[in-house]
Amino acid sequence: MRRLRNSISYVLWILGEIVKGSVDVAKGVYSPGTRSSPAIVEYPLRATTDVEIIMMASSITITPGTLVVGIAHGTLEESSSLFVHALFAESRDQVTADLSEMEERLLRATRGSGGADASLRARRGGLADERFADGQAARKAHDHVRDARPDRPTTSEEER
């Protein structure tokens, strides 16, 4: 029930941010003397699942005045990062603080009241590349290499 409440709260909050962003962009375009102060910021994510990262990137991009221009794939040692272009940036720290608030609200909607501090549910087992967090890509690469070598028989020891 809390997760549903947090999800509804997030949707209402993001709709408010869209309206605020639309007003800011309209003011910037139609008001004489208003200048944009664009900035590109690297934002290290606390979101870890593909769904959370996609939702975060989509939330940023749907908000007028901001755009995700790149994503750095995370490793086990380093988290994924988004490169965000903000059209009206008061400062880089302010952009980072705004993104942090957005991510915390999103993580409360996806993980529950604990937000970023809440632990993720255990994932299903399977092949995982130790260097990259994305196990599906590792599985596809492994299957491709195995399928590309039909002349070499596989043994039960290799499959482990």
C-alpha positions in Angstrom: 0.0 0.0 0.0 2.8 2.4 0.8 4.5 1.7 -2.5 1.3 2.6 -4.3 1.0 5.8 -2.3 4.7 6.6 -3.1 4.1 5.9 -6.8 1.1 8.1 -7.0 3.0 10.8 -5.1 5.9 10.5 -7.6 3.6 10.8 -10.6 1.9 13.9 -9.1 5.3 15.4 -8.2 6.7 14.8 -11.7 3.6 16.4 -13.3 4.2 19.4 -11.1 7.8 19.5 -12.3 6.7 19.3 -15.9 4.4 22.3 -15.4 7.2 24.3 -13.5 9.7 23.4 -16.3 7.3 24.5 -19.0 6.8 27.8 -17.3 10.5 28.3 -16.9 11.2 27.5 -20.5 8.4 29.8 -21.7 9.7 32.6 -19.6 13.2 32.1 -20.9 12.0 32.1 -24.5 9.5 35.0 -24.4 11.0 37.3 -21.8 13.5 39.9 -23.0 16.7 39.9 -21.2 16.3 36.4 -19.8 19.4 34.3 -20.6 19.8 30.6 -20.3 22.7 29.3 -18.3 23.2 25.8 -19.7 25.2 23.1 -18.0 26.0 19.5 -18.5 26.4 17.6 -15.2 27.5 14.0 -14.6 25.1 12.5 -12.0 26.2 9.2 -10.4 23.1 7.1 -9.8 21.9 5.2 -6.8 19.4 3.4 -9.0 20.8 0.0 -9.9 18.2 -1.9 -11.9 17.6 -1.3 -15.6 14.0 -0.3 -14.8 15.0 2.3 -12.2 17.7 3.8 -14.5 15.3 4.0 -17.5 12.6 5.6 -15.3 15.1 8.1 -14.0 16.4 9.0 -17.5 12.8 9.2 -18.8 11.7 11.5 -15.9 14.6 13.8 -16.6 14.0 14.0 -20.3 10.3 14.5 -20.0 10.9 17.5 -17.7 11.2 20.7 -19.9 14.6 22.3 -19.7 16.5 19.0 -19.0 17.7 16.2 -21.2 19.8 13.1 -20.7 22.6 13.2 -23.2 24.5 10.1 -22.2 24.6 7.1 -19.8 27.8 5.6 -18.5 27.4 1.9 -17.8 28.2 0.9 -14.3 30.5 -1.7 -13.0 30.5 -3.4 -9.6 33.1 -0.9 -8.4 31.4 2.2 -9.8 27.8 3.1 -10.2 26.1 4.0 -13.5 26.0 7.7 -14.3 23.7 10.0 -16.3 25.0 13.0 -18.2 22.3 15.6 -17.9 22.0 18.9 -19.9 20.1 21.6 -17.9 19.0 24.7 -19.8 18.5 26.9 -16.8 21.2 25.9 -14.3 21.6 28.1 -11.2 24.7 26.1 -10.4 26.0 22.5 -11.0 25.4 21.8 -7.3 21.7 22.9 -7.6 21.2 20.7 -10.7 22.7 17.8 -8.8 20.5 18.5 -5.7 17.4 18.6 -7.9 18.4 15.3 -9.6 19.1 13.7 -6.2 15.6 14.7 -5.0 14.0 13.3 -8.2 15.9 10.0 -7.7 15.0 9.7 -4.1 11.3 10.1 -4.9 11.6 7.6 -7.7 13.4 5.1 -5.5 10.7 5.4 -2.8 8.2 4.6 -5.5 10.1 1.6 -6.7 11.6 0.2 -3.5 9.3 1.5 -0.8 9.6 4.0 2.0 13.3 3.4 2.5 14.1 4.8 -1.0 17.8 4.5 -1.9 18.5 2.9 1.5 16.0 0.0 0.9 17.6 -3.2 -0.2 16.6 -4.7 -3.5 14.8 -8.0 -3.7 17.1 -10.9 -4.4 17.4 -11.5 -8.1 17.2 -14.9 -9.9 20.5 -16.7 -10.2 22.3 -17.0 -13.5 25.4 -16.1 -15.4 26.8 -12.7 -14.4 29.8 -10.9 -15.7 31.9 -9.9 -12.7 33.0 -6.7 -14.3 29.5 -5.4 -15.3 26.3 -5.0 -13.5 24.3 -6.1 -16.5 24.1 -9.9 -16.4 21.9 -10.2 -19.5 24.5 -8.7 -21.7 27.1 -11.1 -20.3 24.7 -14.0 -20.8 24.1 -13.0 -24.5 27.9 -12.6 -25.1 28.6 -16.0 -23.5 25.8 -17.7 -25.6 27.1 -16.1 -28.7 30.7 -17.3 -28.2 29.5 -20.8 -27.4 27.2 -20.9 -30.5 30.0 -19.6 -32.7 32.2 -22.6 -31.9 30.1 -25.6 -33.2 33.2 -27.7 -33.9 34.2 -27.8 -30.3 32.1 -30.1 -28.1 30.9 -28.7 -24.8 31.4 -30.7 -21.7 29.4 -30.5 -18.5 32.5 -28.9 -16.8 32.6 -26.0 -19.3 28.9 -25.3 -18.8 29.4 -24.7 -15.0 
